[in-house]
């Protein structure tokens, strides 16, 4: 299942866009010599930008790709980034090799460390890293917990043949003296 990491999904999506934009701009900023490195970097950046834009999430634009598929594609893309200098023959060039390996590792770590599941329980951590609390929690500290609307109390069950402390709750007649 999806793990609960420390990085929120919004930050994850924004960092995907930034990493994709950096990969597109890197050949021009770092003056790659190899044409294969230039093409691979631009294509990899565009693929990452497209994946970030079509993924379901707070930063997705069309949200066409389900979250599970997006995660699998992110891990696969991270592996391709690390292998790209060796697959496309530009491992002799230091700058693009370092960029691709670092980008792959960053994407993989970012994917692993992201909190993909929303907080569903009232006891889970909310904004600011604090425990989620009720509206009047400080005022009502000494009071009994309020009933939650829509909850149903469990029924009192009678155990057949059971002998409890309360003779009215047993199914057998009281013993004769």
Rosetta silent file (secondary structure, phi, psi, omega in degrees, C-alpha in Angstrom):
SEQUENCE: XXXXXXXXXXXXXXXXXXXXXXXXXXXXXXXXXXXXXXXXXXXXXXXXXXXXXXXXXXXXXXXXXXXXXXXXXXXXXXXXXXXXXXXXXXXXXXXXXXXXXXXXXXXXXXXXXXXXXXXXXXXXXXXXXXXXXXXXXXXXXXXXXXXXXXXXXXXXXXXXXXXXXXXXXXXXXXXXX
SCORE:     score description
SCORE:     0.000 S_00000001
   1 L     0.000  175.705 -179.779    0.000    0.000    0.000 S_00000001
   2 L   -77.453  135.285 -178.322    0.932    3.627   -0.104 S_00000001
   3 L   -88.652  162.963  178.314    3.104    4.780    2.740 S_00000001
   4 E  -103.383   93.416 -179.991    2.696    7.900    4.814 S_00000001
   5 L   -91.388  179.036 -177.062    5.871    9.931    4.291 S_00000001
   6 L   -82.214  -13.786 -175.001    6.761   13.396    5.572 S_00000001
   7 E   -94.825  124.092  178.305    6.359   15.254    2.247 S_00000001
   8 E   -67.820  157.189 -178.221    2.821   16.484    1.381 S_00000001
   9 H   -62.679  -32.097  179.545    1.412   15.727   -2.081 S_00000001
  10 H   -64.458  -45.271  179.463    1.368   19.417   -3.014 S_00000001
  11 H   -64.319  -40.743  177.349    5.105   19.733   -2.402 S_00000001
  12 H   -57.497  -47.740 -179.758    5.663   16.488   -4.311 S_00000001
  13 H   -64.295  -42.304  179.124    3.779   17.823   -7.338 S_00000001
  14 H   -64.671  -40.240  178.729    5.579   21.174   -7.282 S_00000001
  15 H   -68.026  -31.516  174.221    8.973   19.487   -7.033 S_00000001
  16 H   -62.624  -45.354  177.816    8.063   17.274   -9.994 S_00000001
  17 H   -61.549  -43.275 -179.407    7.368   20.387  -12.070 S_00000001
  18 H   -64.697  -42.487  179.269   10.627   22.010  -10.924 S_00000001
  19 H   -65.394  -40.725  177.436   12.683   18.895  -11.683 S_00000001
  20 H   -63.498  -43.336  178.737   11.083   18.578  -15.122 S_00000001
  21 H   -65.542  -37.731  177.925   11.742   22.239  -15.921 S_00000001
  22 H   -64.447  -41.526  179.356   15.338   21.884  -14.729 S_00000001
  23 H   -63.870  -35.379  177.514   15.890   18.859  -16.984 S_00000001
  24 H   -68.920  -39.349 -176.041   14.573   20.836  -19.978 S_00000001
  25 H   -84.655  -19.723 -173.589   16.790   23.838  -19.175 S_00000001
  26 H   -56.950  -41.482  179.798   19.910   21.897  -18.084 S_00000001
  27 H   -60.642  -29.336 -178.951   21.437   21.418  -21.580 S_00000001
  28 H   -86.612  -34.550  179.263   21.398   25.180  -22.080 S_00000001
  29 H   -75.055  -37.584 -174.671   22.481   26.106  -18.556 S_00000001
  30 L  -104.427    4.344  177.288   25.282   23.539  -18.306 S_00000001
  31 L    51.048   64.259  175.955   26.351   23.507  -22.004 S_00000001
  32 L   -62.992  140.869  178.977   26.080   19.811  -22.751 S_00000001
  33 L   -90.442  -37.762 -175.959   28.420   18.746  -25.558 S_00000001
  34 L   -78.319  132.067  176.334   26.706   15.513  -26.557 S_00000001
  35 H   -66.173  -33.863  178.017   23.628   15.750  -28.745 S_00000001
  36 H   -64.164  -39.427  178.980   22.324   12.559  -27.123 S_00000001
  37 H   -66.553  -41.305  178.323   22.595   14.182  -23.675 S_00000001
  38 H   -62.252  -49.198 -178.390   20.766   17.293  -24.899 S_00000001
  39 H   -64.438  -44.571 -178.722   17.950   15.297  -26.477 S_00000001
  40 H   -63.152  -39.719 -178.993   17.630   12.887  -23.538 S_00000001
  41 H   -67.273  -44.831 -179.806   17.499   15.735  -21.030 S_00000001
  42 H   -65.862  -44.550 -179.958   14.852   17.703  -22.914 S_00000001
  43 H   -65.656  -42.637  178.851   12.722   14.606  -23.558 S_00000001
  44 H   -62.227  -41.277  177.703   13.076   13.412  -19.957 S_00000001
  45 H   -64.010  -42.232  178.875   12.057   16.835  -18.660 S_00000001
  46 H   -66.730  -37.953  177.038    9.037   16.973  -20.956 S_00000001
  47 H   -64.006  -44.331  179.528    7.990   13.448  -19.935 S_00000001
  48 H   -65.719  -40.799  176.954    8.261   14.363  -16.252 S_00000001
  49 H   -62.914  -41.951  179.053    6.328   17.614  -16.781 S_00000001
  50 H   -65.061  -44.049  178.736    3.611   15.737  -18.681 S_00000001
  51 H   -62.365  -40.673  178.114    3.378   13.060  -16.004 S_00000001
  52 H   -64.804  -34.633 -177.268    3.101   15.707  -13.289 S_00000001
  53 H   -76.033  -30.891 -175.895    0.365   17.487  -15.252 S_00000001
  54 H  -100.389   -0.533 -179.519   -1.811   14.415  -15.908 S_00000001
  55 E   -78.481  148.652  174.366   -1.429   12.717  -12.506 S_00000001
  56 L   -73.385  128.185 -178.608   -4.230   12.687   -9.962 S_00000001
  57 L   163.044  173.788 -176.754   -3.225   14.998   -7.185 S_00000001
  58 L   -66.944  -21.323 -179.685   -3.510   18.573   -6.033 S_00000001
  59 L  -105.823    0.434  178.261   -1.102   19.851   -8.691 S_00000001
  60 L   -72.299  140.931 -178.091   -2.344   17.724  -11.593 S_00000001
  61 L   -88.337  -44.586 -178.841   -3.989   19.651  -14.393 S_00000001
  62 L  -108.106  -20.495  176.825   -6.086   16.943  -16.082 S_00000001
  63 L    54.730   44.074 -178.140   -5.836   14.155  -13.482 S_00000001
  64 L   -87.795  -27.707 -177.686   -6.134   11.422  -16.120 S_00000001
  65 E   -96.478  125.504  178.879   -3.532    9.030  -14.676 S_00000001
  66 L   -61.986  158.098 -175.697   -4.507    7.258  -11.428 S_00000001
  67 H   -60.024  -44.288 -178.583   -2.254    7.711   -8.420 S_00000001
  68 H   -62.464  -42.421  178.529   -0.990    4.111   -8.368 S_00000001
  69 H   -66.127  -37.970  178.495   -0.025    4.246  -12.054 S_00000001
  70 H   -62.913  -39.534  179.684    1.666    7.598  -11.521 S_00000001
  71 H   -67.257  -42.179  177.669    3.782    6.158   -8.707 S_00000001
  72 H   -62.563  -42.751  178.758    4.851    3.177  -10.812 S_00000001
  73 H   -65.370  -36.771  177.767    5.741    5.525  -13.674 S_00000001
  74 H   -63.595  -43.805  179.574    7.721    7.779  -11.305 S_00000001
  75 H   -66.681  -42.625  178.200    9.801    4.859  -10.035 S_00000001
  76 H   -63.158  -41.490  179.310   10.349    3.573  -13.587 S_00000001
  77 H   -65.108  -38.307  177.014   11.292    7.065  -14.766 S_00000001
  78 H   -62.289  -41.286  177.793   13.756    7.426  -11.878 S_00000001
  79 H   -65.114  -39.487  178.399   15.411    4.149  -12.921 S_00000001
  80 H   -65.956  -39.094  178.236   15.588    5.340  -16.547 S_00000001
  81 H   -59.464  -44.800 -178.197   17.164    8.629  -15.411 S_00000001
  82 H   -66.624  -37.239 -177.161   19.927    6.776  -13.557 S_00000001
  83 H   -84.941  -16.472 -173.017   20.562    4.433  -16.495 S_00000001
  84 H   -54.916  -45.009 -179.229   20.239    7.052  -19.282 S_00000001
  85 H   -59.697  -31.819 -178.314   23.906    8.152  -19.459 S_00000001
  86 H   -85.658  -32.411  179.274   24.958    4.547  -19.967 S_00000001
  87 H   -73.558  -37.512 -174.386   22.101    3.600  -22.289 S_00000001
  88 L  -101.705    5.551  170.628   22.453    6.613  -24.578 S_00000001
  89 L    76.407   30.478  175.207   26.249    6.797  -24.586 S_00000001
  90 L  -121.467   28.762  179.791   27.045   10.070  -22.850 S_00000001
  91 L   -71.355  -16.641  177.272   28.512    8.679  -19.622 S_00000001
  92 L   -73.813  -18.751 -179.522   31.914   10.123  -20.602 S_00000001
  93 L   -93.792  120.195 -170.776   30.485   13.630  -20.198 S_00000001
  94 H   -65.982  -47.810 -173.368   30.454   14.608  -16.521 S_00000001
  95 H   -63.596  -52.689 -179.222   27.711   17.237  -16.265 S_00000001
  96 H   -67.419  -32.599  177.288   24.801   15.400  -17.924 S_00000001
  97 H   -62.555  -46.605  179.178   25.775   12.117  -16.263 S_00000001
  98 H   -63.968  -41.936 -179.524   25.700   13.764  -12.844 S_00000001
  99 H   -61.642  -46.142 -178.027   22.430   15.565  -13.622 S_00000001
 100 H   -67.161  -43.213 -179.530   20.676   12.377  -14.722 S_00000001
 101 H   -66.047  -44.473  178.699   21.931   10.252  -11.823 S_00000001
 102 H   -65.738  -41.263  178.843   21.081   12.929   -9.244 S_00000001
 103 H   -62.615  -40.649  177.960   17.680   13.575  -10.861 S_00000001
 104 H   -64.556  -43.408  179.311   16.876    9.857  -10.762 S_00000001
 105 H   -66.875  -42.385  179.049   17.871    9.529   -7.124 S_00000001
 106 H   -62.960  -44.117  179.773   15.967   12.692   -6.164 S_00000001
 107 H   -63.760  -41.200  179.185   12.832   11.530   -7.985 S_00000001
 108 H   -65.445  -46.937  179.025   13.011    8.100   -6.358 S_00000001
 109 H   -65.244  -37.825  177.866   13.540    9.511   -2.852 S_00000001
 110 H   -63.469  -42.164  179.351   10.814   12.090   -3.400 S_00000001
 111 H   -65.894  -41.343 -179.625    8.375    9.375   -4.463 S_00000001
 112 H   -67.795  -36.899 -172.061    9.247    7.192   -1.477 S_00000001
 113 L   -91.478    8.169 -176.642    9.022   10.043    1.041 S_00000001
 114 E   -91.779  142.146  176.619    5.692   11.512   -0.074 S_00000001
 115 E   -89.246  102.604 -174.768    2.484   11.266    1.965 S_00000001
 116 L   -91.462  -27.237 -177.902   -0.037   10.125   -0.641 S_00000001
 117 L   -89.049  134.399  177.578   -2.992    9.193    1.565 S_00000001
 118 L   -72.745  156.805  176.768   -5.081   12.034    2.992 S_00000001
 119 L   -67.757  121.753 -177.815   -5.689   12.203    6.736 S_00000001
 120 L  -111.953  -19.883 -176.469   -8.921   10.293    7.354 S_00000001
 121 L  -101.255  144.310 -179.853   -8.931    9.864   11.102 S_00000001
 122 L   -65.828  -22.832 -179.440   -9.647   12.686   13.535 S_00000001
 123 L   -85.620   -8.960 -179.741   -6.638   11.552   15.570 S_00000001
 124 L   -75.324  165.655 -176.473   -4.188   11.836   12.682 S_00000001
 125 E   -72.250  136.908  179.274   -1.957   14.820   12.304 S_00000001
 126 L  -103.294 -151.551 -179.832   -3.458   17.874   10.676 S_00000001
 127 H   -65.885  145.304  176.295   -1.905   21.094    9.438 S_00000001
 128 H    78.310    6.842  177.651    1.183   22.303   11.204 S_00000001
 129 H    76.929    5.460 -179.721    2.092   18.829   12.471 S_00000001
 130 L   -92.047  156.314  175.453   -0.260   19.099   15.452 S_00000001
 131 E   -64.958  139.775  177.489   -2.806   16.518   16.429 S_00000001
 132 L   -70.173  134.871 -177.971   -6.223   17.292   15.003 S_00000001
 133 L  -128.277  163.226  176.219   -8.593   18.460   17.756 S_00000001
 134 L   -69.570  171.841 -175.217  -12.218   19.288   18.097 S_00000001
 135 L   -64.230  -42.778 -175.187  -13.474   22.844   17.811 S_00000001
 136 L  -112.705   40.638 -171.543  -13.766   23.499   21.557 S_00000001
 137 L   -66.425  -36.438 -179.500  -11.115   21.117   22.843 S_00000001
 138 L   -72.114  -35.356 -178.377   -9.439   23.526   25.273 S_00000001
 139 L   -73.970  -32.771 -173.328  -12.712   24.679   26.744 S_00000001
 140 L  -103.987   29.068 -176.080  -14.107   21.160   27.151 S_00000001
 141 L   -60.974  -38.726 -177.504  -11.066   19.393   28.592 S_00000001
 142 L   -85.550  -11.517 -175.290  -12.860   18.242   31.740 S_00000001
 143 L   -81.203  159.530  176.496  -16.116   17.359   30.001 S_00000001
 144 L   -68.841  152.197 -179.554  -17.104   13.927   28.775 S_00000001
 145 L   -63.924  139.360 -179.224  -16.478   13.294   25.086 S_00000001
 146 L   -74.422  152.407  177.251  -19.318   14.432   22.871 S_00000001
 147 L   -73.303  141.194  177.768  -21.231   11.918   20.802 S_00000001
 148 L   -89.704  127.839 -179.548  -20.266   11.791   17.193 S_00000001
 149 L   -60.840  138.381  177.280  -23.274   12.114   14.897 S_00000001
 150 L    90.550   -2.604  178.249  -24.019    8.948   12.971 S_00000001
 151 L   -88.944  149.741 -178.479  -22.380    6.549   15.422 S_00000001
 152 L  -119.168  130.895  177.188  -24.345    3.624   16.758 S_00000001
 153 L   -72.431  141.354  177.765  -23.834    2.185   20.197 S_00000001
 154 L   -68.980  146.378 -178.677  -23.264   -1.580   20.204 S_00000001
 155 L   -73.497  156.670  173.836  -26.206   -3.605   21.536 S_00000001
 156 L   -79.410  122.258 -177.293  -26.139   -5.361   24.891 S_00000001
 157 L  -100.680  139.827  176.211  -25.763   -9.054   24.139 S_00000001
 158 L   -99.873  125.378 -178.657  -27.127  -11.806   26.290 S_00000001
 159 L   -87.309  121.432  179.716  -24.860  -14.809   26.465 S_00000001
 160 L   -64.476  128.931  179.318  -26.868  -18.054   26.335 S_00000001
 161 L    72.855    9.055 -177.981  -26.202  -20.110   29.438 S_00000001
 162 L   -80.128  148.821  177.638  -23.937  -17.433   30.776 S_00000001
 163 L  -121.476  106.167  179.974  -23.670  -16.752   34.468 S_00000001
 164 L  -108.293 -170.823  178.657  -22.795  -13.198   35.215 S_00000001
 165 L   -73.523  -26.026 -176.700  -23.002  -11.025   38.268 S_00000001
 166 L   -99.492  110.989 -178.579  -26.461   -9.867   37.306 S_00000001
 167 H   -65.825  -21.233  179.699  -29.017  -12.715   37.608 S_00000001
 168 H   -73.163  -17.993 -176.354  -31.473  -10.784   35.443 S_00000001
 169 H   -96.173   -0.359  179.296  -29.049  -10.996   32.483 S_00000001
 170 L   -92.717  156.661 -179.328  -28.670  -14.794   32.453 S_00000001
 171 L   -92.038   -9.617  178.328  -30.799  -17.078   30.372 S_00000001
 172 L   -95.111  150.484  176.599  -31.037  -19.756   33.079 S_00000001
 173 L   -68.938  155.234  179.267  -33.436  -19.570   35.990 S_00000001
 174 L   -64.470  146.608 -179.273  -31.878  -18.796   39.381 S_00000001
 175 L   -64.431  148.563  178.072  -30.823  -21.888   41.325 S_00000001
 176 L   -83.103  149.665 -179.799  -33.234  -23.283   43.963 S_00000001
 177 L   -96.514    0.000    0.000  -32.306  -23.208   47.548 S_00000001
